[in-house]
Amino acid sequence: MSCTSADNSGDALICVKRCNSLSSVIEQVSKLINYYSKVVQAEKAEREQRKLFQRRARLSLGLAETKLARLGGRRSSLGTKSTSTPKRNFKSVAVDVEDVASKASENVEPLSDDFYTKPVDISETTTLRQRFQQPLSQPRLVNDLLPRKAHLTARYSMRCRECEHNLSKPDFNPSLTRFKIQLIAMHYVPHLRVARLPPLCYNQEETVIMSLYNPLQHAVPIQLELSSAEEERIPQATAEVTLPDSELIVAAKEDAIDYGDIEPTQYDDDPKIIHFRKANRLQFYIKVKPLKAVGNVQFSCHMKYDYHSKTSLALRSSSHDQPEMVPLDLCVDINLGLVSLPKPTVDNVSLE
């Protein structure tokens, strides 16, 4: 019981010392804040006084050139007025600098016994920037950090480099998060993603499931073609890939389909190519055979489709019934990750 009480008293003493040191730090910081707030007030008063002197100087020079300055002694009195700016004076600051200056203390908390022997984990230690952002506590460990408020950021608008039209323009009202103009590519370009990826081993052909998502309001036939090695910007392909030869028709985006108001369009899909279809989503198969034993499995392909131009639809004459079709050719770089190690076998029998 005595050992336990001694330990508890020691912990309590350490807590009291830490609270005292923390209270002294808080007091010092509050003095600094009070001092600098009064310095700011003094500088503001000085600026206002300087503006007043400059205004009086301009007024005196203007009156000296008019007929009003000829009246008895007015001109001489205006000409003798001092137009010099006041000197900088901080006598109005009530807090003395010596009171807020940091002073060395003789009472320093002793280091723990395992301070020099305990291994240091840098990931658990805060950086100087993190400590300066919280001057009251200045935590030494990451677990002691407190959440911070997000700083205000500016809203930027983007323009096209060729036609200089606005592509993205936020609303001027700071309380709103919507955009007045939002013409980013994800609203007009079909999304090509990896839906299911099996382990890819060297020199072994695997089936990878890719997905297509159509954000447009009309059906889009998409043709996929492998990029040639002669193109400059194309990275070197590290796999032999077999893409579908036929066009992949992705249905239009219809928000009412989820509520059952509109029946989805039926397509005659080949089960050897199409894995899944629902609304404006489509999944299909590709064959991938890594050609390198180490490194990433990557390749590039061209995604070709026709886009209904809204600009041409708005500007077209009444004689045209169909909007203009703009053929687009986009180059897509696909990285399927690292090559997997082959499964170990013994006497042609798998260990799984």
C-alpha positions as CSV (number, residue, x, y, z in Angstrom):
1,M,0.0,0.0,0.0
2,S,2.9,2.3,0.8
3,C,4.5,1.7,-2.6
4,T,1.2,2.4,-4.3
5,S,0.6,5.6,-2.4
6,A,4.1,6.7,-3.2
7,D,3.7,6.1,-6.9
8,N,0.4,7.9,-6.9
9,S,1.9,10.9,-5.0
10,G,4.8,11.0,-7.5
11,D,2.4,10.9,-10.5
12,A,0.3,13.7,-8.9
13,L,3.4,15.8,-8.3
14,I,4.4,15.4,-12.0
15,C,0.9,16.4,-13.1
16,V,1.0,19.4,-10.8
17,K,4.4,20.5,-12.3
18,R,3.0,20.0,-15.8
19,C,-0.1,22.0,-15.0
20,N,2.1,24.8,-13.6
21,S,4.3,24.9,-16.6
22,L,1.3,24.9,-18.9
23,S,-0.3,27.7,-17.0
24,S,2.9,29.8,-17.2
25,V,3.0,29.2,-21.0
26,I,-0.6,30.2,-21.4
27,E,0.0,33.4,-19.3
28,Q,3.1,34.2,-21.4
29,V,1.2,33.8,-24.7
30,S,-1.8,35.9,-23.4
31,K,0.7,38.7,-22.5
32,L,2.2,38.5,-26.0
33,I,-1.2,38.7,-27.6
34,N,-2.2,41.6,-25.4
35,Y,1.0,43.4,-26.3
36,Y,0.8,43.0,-30.0
37,S,-2.9,43.9,-30.1
38,K,-2.0,47.3,-28.5
39,V,0.9,47.7,-30.9
40,V,-1.5,47.2,-33.8
41,Q,-3.8,49.8,-32.3
42,A,-0.9,52.3,-32.0
43,E,0.0,51.7,-35.6
44,K,-3.5,52.2,-36.7
45,A,-3.8,55.5,-34.8
46,E,-0.5,56.6,-36.4
47,R,-1.8,55.9,-39.9
48,E,-5.0,57.8,-39.2
49,Q,-2.9,60.8,-37.8
50,R,-0.7,60.7,-40.9
51,K,-3.7,60.8,-43.2
52,L,-5.1,63.8,-41.2
53,F,-1.8,65.7,-41.6
54,Q,-1.7,65.0,-45.3
55,R,-5.3,66.2,-45.8
56,R,-4.5,69.4,-43.9
57,A,-1.4,70.0,-46.1
58,R,-3.4,69.6,-49.3
59,L,-6.1,71.9,-47.9
60,S,-3.6,74.6,-46.9
61,L,-1.8,74.5,-50.3
62,G,-5.2,74.8,-52.1
63,L,-6.4,77.7,-50.1
64,A,-3.1,79.6,-50.5
65,E,-3.7,79.8,-54.3
66,T,-7.2,81.1,-54.1
67,K,-8.7,84.6,-53.4
68,L,-9.7,83.5,-49.9
69,A,-6.0,83.5,-48.9
70,R,-5.8,87.3,-49.5
71,L,-8.0,88.0,-46.5
72,G,-6.4,89.5,-43.4
73,G,-3.5,87.3,-42.3
74,R,-5.1,84.1,-43.7
75,R,-2.5,83.4,-46.2
76,S,0.4,83.8,-43.8
77,S,-1.3,81.6,-41.2
78,L,-2.0,78.9,-43.8
79,G,1.6,79.0,-45.1
80,T,3.1,78.6,-41.7
81,K,1.2,75.5,-40.8
82,S,3.4,72.4,-40.3
83,T,2.9,69.7,-42.9
84,S,5.4,67.3,-41.5
85,T,4.2,63.8,-40.6
86,P,4.2,62.8,-37.0
87,K,7.0,60.7,-35.6
88,R,6.3,57.1,-34.7
89,N,5.5,56.8,-31.0
90,F,4.5,53.8,-29.0
91,K,4.1,55.5,-25.7
92,S,0.4,54.7,-25.7
93,V,1.2,51.0,-25.4
94,A,0.6,50.2,-21.8
95,V,2.4,46.8,-21.7
96,D,6.2,47.0,-21.4
97,V,8.3,44.8,-23.6
98,E,10.3,43.6,-20.6
99,D,7.1,42.2,-19.1
100,V,6.4,40.0,-22.1
101,A,10.0,39.0,-22.9
102,S,10.8,35.3,-22.3
103,K,13.0,34.7,-19.3
104,A,15.1,31.6,-18.5
105,S,13.8,29.5,-15.7
106,E,15.8,27.5,-13.2
107,N,13.0,25.0,-12.5
108,V,13.3,22.5,-15.4
109,E,11.4,19.3,-15.5
110,P,13.9,16.4,-15.3
111,L,14.2,13.9,-18.2
112,S,12.8,10.4,-17.8
113,D,15.2,7.5,-17.1
114,D,14.6,5.9,-20.5
115,F,15.1,9.1,-22.5
116,Y,18.5,8.1,-23.8
117,T,17.8,4.3,-24.1
118,K,14.3,4.3,-25.6
119,P,14.3,4.0,-29.4
120,V,12.9,7.0,-31.2
121,D,9.9,6.7,-33.5
122,I,9.9,9.6,-35.9
123,S,6.4,8.9,-37.0
124,E,5.1,9.6,-33.5
125,T,7.0,12.8,-33.0
126,T,5.6,16.1,-34.2
127,T,7.4,18.5,-36.5
128,L,8.3,22.1,-35.7
129,R,5.6,23.3,-38.0
130,Q,3.0,21.3,-36.2
131,R,4.2,22.6,-32.8
132,F,4.2,26.2,-34.0
133,Q,0.7,25.9,-35.3
134,Q,-0.4,25.1,-31.7
135,P,1.7,27.5,-29.6
136,L,-0.3,27.0,-26.4
137,S,0.4,23.3,-25.9
138,Q,3.2,22.7,-28.4
139,P,2.7,18.9,-28.3
140,R,5.7,16.6,-28.6
141,L,3.7,13.5,-29.7
142,V,1.4,13.2,-32.7
143,N,-1.3,11.7,-30.5
144,D,-1.5,15.0,-28.5
145,L,-2.3,17.1,-31.6
146,L,-5.6,18.9,-31.7
147,P,-7.8,19.4,-34.8
148,R,-7.3,22.7,-36.6
149,K,-9.8,24.8,-38.5
150,A,-9.5,24.9,-42.3
151,H,-8.2,28.1,-43.7
152,L,-10.1,30.1,-46.2
153,T,-9.2,29.4,-49.8
154,A,-9.8,31.3,-53.0
155,R,-12.2,30.2,-55.7
156,Y,-10.5,29.9,-59.1
157,S,-12.0,29.8,-62.6
158,M,-10.5,27.9,-65.5
159,R,-10.5,28.8,-69.2
160,C,-9.7,26.7,-72.3
161,R,-6.2,27.4,-73.6
162,E,-7.4,27.4,-77.2
163,C,-10.8,29.2,-77.3
164,E,-10.5,30.9,-73.9
165,H,-14.1,29.9,-72.9
166,N,-14.9,29.4,-69.3
167,L,-14.7,25.7,-68.3
168,S,-15.2,26.0,-64.6
169,K,-16.5,29.1,-62.8
170,P,-17.7,29.0,-59.2
171,D,-20.6,31.0,-57.8
172,F,-19.8,34.4,-56.4
173,N,-21.8,33.8,-53.2
174,P,-19.4,32.4,-50.6
175,S,-22.1,30.5,-48.8
176,L,-22.9,28.4,-52.0
177,T,-20.8,25.5,-53.2
178,R,-22.3,25.1,-56.6
179,F,-20.7,26.2,-59.9
180,K,-22.2,28.7,-62.4
181,I,-20.2,26.9,-65.2
182,Q,-19.0,23.4,-64.8
183,L,-17.7,21.9,-68.1
184,I,-15.1,19.5,-66.8
185,A,-14.2,16.3,-68.8
186,M,-15.8,13.8,-66.3
187,H,-19.2,15.1,-67.4
188,Y,-18.6,14.5,-71.1
189,V,-16.0,11.7,-71.4
190,P,-16.9,8.0,-70.8
191,H,-15.1,6.6,-67.8
192,L,-12.9,3.5,-68.4
193,R,-11.9,1.7,-65.2
194,V,-10.7,-1.7,-63.9
195,A,-13.6,-3.6,-62.4
196,R,-12.0,-6.9,-61.5
197,L,-8.3,-7.7,-61.5
198,P,-6.9,-11.2,-61.0
199,P,-3.3,-11.9,-60.1
200,L,-1.1,-11.3,-63.2
201,C,1.8,-13.7,-63.5
202,Y,4.6,-13.6,-66.0
203,N,3.9,-15.1,-69.4
204,Q,0.4,-16.3,-68.3
205,E,-2.7,-15.0,-70.0
206,E,-5.4,-13.8,-67.6
207,T,-8.9,-12.3,-68.1
208,V,-9.4,-8.8,-66.7
209,I,-12.9,-7.2,-66.4
210,M,-13.0,-3.5,-67.4
211,S,-16.0,-1.2,-66.9
212,L,-17.4,1.7,-69.0
213,Y,-19.6,4.5,-67.6
214,N,-21.5,6.9,-69.9
215,P,-22.2,10.4,-68.4
216,L,-23.9,11.7,-71.6
217,Q,-27.6,11.9,-72.4
218,H,-27.3,9.7,-75.5
219,A,-26.0,6.3,-76.3
220,V,-22.3,6.1,-77.2
221,P,-20.7,3.5,-79.4
222,I,-17.0,3.1,-78.3
223,Q,-14.2,1.5,-80.2
224,L,-11.1,0.5,-78.4
225,E,-7.8,0.1,-80.2
226,L,-4.3,-0.5,-79.0
227,S,-1.7,2.3,-79.3
228,S,1.2,1.8,-81.6
229,A,4.8,1.8,-80.3
230,E,5.7,4.6,-82.8
231,E,3.7,7.2,-80.8
232,E,6.1,9.4,-78.8
233,R,4.0,10.1,-75.6
234,I,2.9,6.5,-75.2
235,P,4.8,4.6,-72.5
236,Q,6.3,1.2,-73.4
237,A,3.8,-1.6,-73.1
238,T,4.8,-4.4,-70.8
239,A,1.9,-6.8,-71.6
240,E,0.2,-8.4,-74.6
241,V,-3.4,-7.2,-74.6
242,T,-6.4,-8.4,-76.6
243,L,-9.2,-5.9,-76.8
244,P,-12.8,-6.4,-78.2
245,D,-12.9,-6.1,-81.9
246,S,-16.5,-4.9,-82.1
247,E,-18.0,-1.6,-80.9
248,L,-19.1,-1.4,-77.3
249,I,-22.5,0.5,-77.1
250,V,-23.0,2.1,-73.7
251,A,-26.6,3.2,-73.0
252,A,-27.5,6.8,-72.3
253,K,-27.7,8.2,-68.8
254,E,-31.3,8.3,-67.7
255,D,-32.1,9.3,-64.1
256,A,-35.7,8.0,-64.3
257,I,-34.5,4.4,-64.9
258,D,-33.8,3.9,-61.2
259,Y,-37.4,4.8,-60.4
260,G,-38.9,2.4,-63.0
261,D,-40.4,5.1,-65.1
262,I,-38.4,4.2,-68.2
263,E,-37.6,0.7,-69.4
264,P,-33.9,0.2,-70.2
265,T,-33.0,-0.5,-73.9
266,Q,-32.3,-4.1,-74.7
267,Y,-29.0,-4.9,-76.6
268,D,-27.9,-8.1,-78.3
269,D,-24.7,-8.6,-76.3
270,D,-22.1,-11.3,-76.9
271,P,-21.5,-13.2,-73.6
272,K,-17.9,-13.8,-74.6
273,I,-17.3,-10.0,-74.6
274,I,-19.9,-8.4,-72.4
275,H,-19.8,-9.5,-68.7
276,F,-22.5,-7.1,-67.2
277,R,-24.8,-4.3,-68.4
278,K,-27.1,-2.1,-66.3
279,A,-28.4,1.4,-67.3
280,N,-25.4,3.4,-68.5
281,R,-22.8,1.0,-67.1
282,L,-21.1,-1.8,-69.0
283,Q,-18.5,-4.4,-68.1
284,F,-16.4,-6.3,-70.7
285,Y,-13.5,-8.8,-70.9
286,I,-10.0,-8.2,-72.1
287,K,-7.0,-10.7,-72.2
288,V,-3.7,-9.6,-70.6
289,K,-0.4,-11.5,-70.8
290,P,2.5,-9.9,-68.9
291,L,5.8,-9.8,-70.9
292,K,8.1,-8.9,-68.0
293,A,8.7,-10.9,-64.9
294,V,9.2,-7.7,-62.7
295,G,7.6,-4.3,-62.8
296,N,4.2,-2.8,-63.6
297,V,1.8,-4.3,-66.2
298,Q,0.8,-1.3,-68.3
299,F,-0.4,-0.5,-71.8
300,S,-2.1,2.2,-73.8
301,C,-5.2,2.3,-76.0
302,H,-7.3,4.7,-78.0
303,M,-10.9,5.3,-77.1
304,K,-12.9,6.5,-80.1
305,Y,-16.5,7.7,-80.0
306,D,-18.8,10.3,-81.4
307,Y,-20.0,13.2,-79.3
308,H,-23.1,15.3,-79.9
309,S,-21.9,18.9,-79.8
310,K,-24.2,21.1,-77.7
311,T,-22.7,24.2,-79.3
312,S,-23.6,23.1,-82.7
313,L,-27.0,22.0,-81.6
314,A,-27.7,25.5,-80.2
315,L,-26.3,27.4,-83.2
316,R,-27.6,25.2,-85.9
317,S,-30.3,26.5,-88.2
318,S,-33.9,25.2,-88.3
319,S,-33.3,23.3,-91.5
320,H,-31.0,20.7,-89.8
321,D,-32.8,18.0,-87.8
322,Q,-29.8,16.3,-86.3
323,P,-27.0,17.8,-84.1
324,E,-23.4,17.7,-85.4
325,M,-21.5,14.6,-84.5
326,V,-17.9,15.3,-83.4
327,P,-15.5,12.3,-83.6
328,L,-13.2,12.2,-80.6
329,D,-10.1,10.1,-80.1
330,L,-8.7,9.9,-76.6
331,C,-5.5,8.1,-75.5
332,V,-5.8,6.2,-72.3
333,D,-2.9,4.9,-70.2
334,I,-3.8,1.9,-68.1
335,N,-1.6,0.5,-65.2
336,L,-2.7,-2.8,-63.8
337,G,-0.2,-2.9,-61.0
338,L,2.8,-5.1,-60.3
339,V,3.4,-8.6,-61.7
340,S,2.5,-11.3,-59.2
341,L,4.8,-14.2,-58.3
342,P,3.9,-17.6,-59.8
343,K,2.2,-20.1,-57.5
344,P,4.7,-22.6,-56.0
345,T,4.1,-26.2,-57.0
346,V,5.6,-29.6,-56.0
347,D,5.5,-32.5,-58.5
348,N,3.0,-30.6,-60.7
349,V,0.6,-30.4,-57.7
350,S,-0.4,-26.9,-56.4
351,L,0.3,-26.2,-52.7
352,E,-3.1,-24.5,-52.3
